[in-house]
């Protein structure tokens, strides 16, 4: 995977992230970053409707260098982002036995 190549601006915070990682972790980001949307070619993607602390939790969940512990609060926080995280769905099915 290459270096961080996009900035997610959430409120006043900037998150420097890797597009490939985002696409693997969320079908919403995959469509946004590879489909026919303006975000595909932007260096900075504005996400004003998201909360920075929830985005940070999501990024820690999917980033190998941060690996956040998965707690009920982490699940609630990432779910509120509505990114359809494949990481979260897999964890929930595997460890909680839900679909």
N, C-alpha and C positions, 0 to 999 in steps of 0.2 A: 504494500500500500504506500502511496506517495505521501508527501508532507501535507500539512494543512493548506488547503487551497480555496477556502471560502470562509467568510465571516458571517455568523448569524448575529444580528443586532436585535437584542431583546431588551426593550426598555432602554436603559442607560448602559447596558453591558454588551460587550462584544465577545463572542466565542469564536475562536479560530479553530476550525475543524476540517476534517477531510471529507470531501464529497462522497468518495467510495464507501467510507464507513457509514455515513448517513443513509446512503442508498441501500446498503445491506441491512441496516437496522430498522428502516421504516419505509413502507410502500408509499407513504405520503411524500417523503423527501425524494424517493426514487422518481416518482412522477414529476415532481416539481423541478428536479435537477437534470432529468434526462428527456422529459417530454417537451412539448411545444409551449413552454411558458417562459416569461421574461426572466425568471430566476435562473434559468439554465446558463445564461452567460453573465450573470452578475457576480461581482467579487464580494459584494455586501448584500445580504438578504435581510430585509426588514421584517421582523415578526412582532409587531406592536401589541398584538392581542394575546401573546404568550407571557408567562411570568418567568423572570430570569432564574429564580431559585428552582423552579420546576424543570426548566431547560438544563440547568446545571446538573440536576439529578439524573435526567435522561442521558446526558452526555457522559456522566460518570458510569452509568449503567452499561453503556455500549463501548466505552473506551478501555482497551486492555491496560493502559498505563494507570488508570484510576480505580477501576473495579470497586464500585460502591457495594456495600452489603445490601442484600435485597430484603427489605423489611416491608411490613404492611404499609407504612407511610411512603416508602419509595414507590410501591405499586400504585397507591392512590395518586401520588404526585405525577407520575409518568402517564397514568390514565387520563388525568385532567388535560394533558397536552393534546390529546386526540391525534397522535401520530401513528397509531396502529403499530406499535413497536413489535417486530417479530421476536426480539429478544424477550420482551415481557410475556408475550403469548406462549412462547416455548417454555419459559420458566414456570408460568402458571399451570400449564398442562402437565408438566413433568413432576413438579413438586407439590402441587395442590390438587391434582386430579380433576381439573376443570377444563372446559373448552372455551 
